[in-house]
């Protein structure tokens, strides 16, 4: 502030004794108001900071890879040169025939852990099973119901009893 006042005082001609002090005072007041206005600017990351405090995952946009990346495991730096967002919840999308490959195992809720049906054939809308009790189901039935799928045989050629996952497909928006 002292430098601002000195510069304003020195730029004024000496012809009027009060004028340099008035210019200096005006310059100091203007600088004070400018700094005060900077301090009351709303935080551009207020919503993201509140979400982070609530346990949500925050992402930043990487200019090098051109994609949103998780700020993990460290908290975000809140650098104004970066864009931040709350990681969106994945969206459920309809299953397609490629999501239920033949020889996958399907298990409905209520079935014993040793009971499952093998996928024999898949069309654009229907899945046919080896178990008479299961018969067939639409792809939407699999996604909507409490169904688990084990794709270990078609993916690896080996049975993996730990590979059961929910029968739906998520995509990041």
HELIX and SHEET records of a PDB file:
HELIX    1   1 UNK A    2  UNK A   10  1                                   9    
HELIX    2   2 UNK A   17  UNK A   39  1                                  23    
HELIX    3   3 UNK A   46  UNK A   53  1                                   8    
HELIX    4   4 UNK A   97  UNK A   99  5                                   3    
HELIX    5   5 UNK A  139  UNK A  144  1                                   6    
HELIX    6   6 UNK A  152  UNK A  156  1                                   5    
SHEET    1   A 3 UNK A  67  UNK A  70  0                                        
SHEET    2   A 3 UNK A  58  UNK A  62 -1                                        
SHEET    3   A 3 UNK A  84  UNK A  86 -1                                        
SHEET    1   B 2 UNK A  91  UNK A  93  0                                        
SHEET    2   B 2 UNK A 169  UNK A 171 -1                                        
SHEET    1   C 6 UNK A 136  UNK A 138  0                                        
SHEET    2   C 6 UNK A 126  UNK A 129 -1                                        
SHEET    3   C 6 UNK A 117  UNK A 122 -1                                        
SHEET    4   C 6 UNK A 105  UNK A 108 -1                                        
SHEET    5   C 6 UNK A 147  UNK A 150 -1                                        
SHEET    6   C 6 UNK A 164  UNK A 166 -1                                        
END                                                                             
